[in-house]
Amino acid sequence: MQWEIHGERQIYSNPWVNLWLVDVQQPDGRRWEHHVVRMRHLAVTAVVDDQKRVLMMWRHRFITDTWAWELPMGLIEADETPEQAAVREVEEETGWRVEGAKPLIYGQPANGITDSEHYVFRADAASYVGPPTEKNESDRIEWIPLKDIRGMIDRREVVSSGSLIGLLYLLLDEATAG
């Protein structure tokens, strides 16, 4: 059953998030204004080395006041592709350079309220080029063995949806490859 859109209007805007009211009609005939958060899309990268370790960052998120491990990720700029953003973010946030990244999985983490799209990539080789240029992203950066990831997820040491879907997909690949 598809909802019908009769119009929409923006009620708040800034470079990161935009709030809209959308005049929708549900299949049962009920019509109302639904809040929609429109956001720039996100690129996430799972960098895996030849020892089956994944590059992760330990960071604090002030909104939820939580510490957790995350994959390198960031907003896609208007002049770049999701892959270019993924490669750029790895280097800015970790100091490791990847030559390219291949699509791993795509997701819309909260598509009932936001249009945010998460493009998750995998890179299989990285070279260290120096300290991260983005100084405010993480407390530490480590290569975590893939075999440890499931326990980290179970202990809620990984909670961001972009990181979760990328890591779970990596674990699924590992399980089906063996």
C-alpha positions in Angstrom: 0.0 0.0 0.0 1.5 3.3 -1.1 1.1 6.6 0.7 0.2 9.6 -1.5 2.2 12.9 -1.2 0.1 16.0 -1.7 2.9 18.5 -1.1 5.7 19.4 1.3 7.4 22.4 2.9 10.7 23.0 4.5 10.5 24.3 8.1 14.3 24.2 9.0 17.5 24.0 7.0 21.3 23.9 7.6 24.2 22.2 5.9 23.7 18.9 7.8 20.0 18.4 8.4 16.8 19.7 6.9 13.3 19.3 8.5 10.3 19.1 6.2 6.5 18.7 6.8 5.1 16.4 4.1 1.3 16.4 3.4 0.6 12.7 3.1 -2.5 10.5 2.7 -2.4 7.0 3.9 -4.2 4.2 2.0 -7.1 4.3 4.5 -7.8 7.9 3.5 -6.3 9.6 6.6 -4.4 12.7 5.6 -1.9 14.5 7.8 1.5 16.3 7.9 4.4 13.9 8.5 7.8 15.2 9.8 10.7 14.2 7.5 14.4 14.7 8.2 16.4 15.1 5.0 20.1 14.6 5.4 23.2 14.4 3.3 24.1 10.8 2.6 26.9 8.8 4.4 29.9 6.8 3.1 31.3 4.1 5.4 34.4 1.9 4.8 35.3 -1.4 6.2 39.1 -1.7 5.7 40.3 -5.3 6.0 43.9 -6.3 6.1 45.6 -9.6 5.1 45.4 -10.7 8.7 41.6 -10.5 8.7 41.5 -7.4 10.9 39.3 -4.4 10.4 40.3 -0.8 10.9 38.1 0.8 13.6 37.9 4.0 15.7 37.0 4.3 19.4 34.9 7.4 19.7 32.4 9.3 21.8 29.1 10.4 20.4 27.8 13.3 22.5 24.2 13.0 21.4 23.8 9.6 23.1 26.7 10.2 25.5 28.2 6.8 24.5 31.6 5.4 23.6 31.8 2.7 20.9 33.9 1.3 18.0 33.0 2.6 14.5 34.2 2.2 11.0 35.5 5.3 9.3 32.6 7.2 7.9 31.4 10.6 6.9 29.1 12.8 4.8 29.3 12.7 1.0 30.2 16.1 -0.4 28.2 17.5 -3.3 31.1 17.2 -5.7 32.1 13.6 -4.9 30.8 10.0 -5.4 30.0 7.8 -2.4 33.2 5.8 -3.2 35.4 9.0 -3.3 33.9 10.1 0.1 34.6 6.6 1.6 38.2 6.8 0.5 38.7 10.4 1.7 37.1 9.7 5.1 39.4 6.7 5.8 42.5 8.8 5.3 41.1 11.9 7.1 39.9 10.0 10.2 42.6 7.3 10.5 45.7 8.3 8.7 45.5 5.1 6.5 45.1 5.5 2.7 43.2 3.1 0.6 43.5 3.1 -3.2 39.9 2.3 -3.8 36.9 0.7 -2.3 34.3 -1.6 -3.7 30.6 -1.5 -2.7 29.8 -3.9 0.2 26.2 -3.1 1.1 23.7 -0.2 1.0 21.2 0.8 3.7 18.6 3.3 4.7 18.8 3.1 8.5 15.6 5.0 9.5 13.6 5.3 6.3 10.3 5.9 8.2 11.6 9.4 9.3 14.7 10.2 7.2 16.0 9.9 3.7 19.5 9.2 4.8 21.3 6.7 2.7 24.4 4.7 3.9 26.8 3.5 1.3 29.1 0.9 2.8 32.3 0.0 1.1 35.1 -2.5 1.6 38.8 -1.9 1.0 41.3 -4.7 1.2 44.6 -2.8 1.3 45.7 0.3 3.2 49.0 2.1 3.8 49.8 4.3 6.7 50.5 7.9 5.6 50.6 9.7 9.0 48.4 10.9 11.8 44.7 11.6 11.0 44.1 15.1 9.7 40.6 15.1 11.3 41.6 15.6 15.0 38.1 15.4 16.5 36.9 12.0 15.3 38.3 9.4 17.6 40.1 8.7 20.8 42.1 5.8 19.3 42.4 3.8 16.1 43.0 0.1 16.0 43.0 -3.0 13.8 40.4 -5.3 15.3 40.4 -9.1 14.4 37.2 -10.0 12.6 36.8 -13.0 15.0 36.3 -10.5 17.8 33.6 -8.4 16.2 30.6 -10.6 17.1 31.4 -10.4 20.8 31.9 -6.6 20.5 28.5 -6.3 18.9 26.9 -8.5 21.6 28.5 -6.3 24.3 27.2 -3.1 22.6 30.7 -1.9 21.8 29.6 -1.3 18.2 26.2 0.5 17.9 26.2 2.8 14.9 24.0 1.4 12.1 26.6 2.2 9.4 29.2 0.2 11.3 26.9 -2.6 12.2 25.6 -3.3 8.7 29.1 -3.2 7.3 30.6 -5.5 10.0 27.7 -7.9 9.9 28.0 -8.2 6.2 31.8 -8.9 6.6 31.0 -11.6 9.1 28.4 -13.1 6.8 31.0 -13.1 3.9 33.5 -14.9 6.2 30.9 -17.5 7.3 29.8 -18.3 3.8 33.4 -18.4 2.4 34.5 -21.0 4.9 
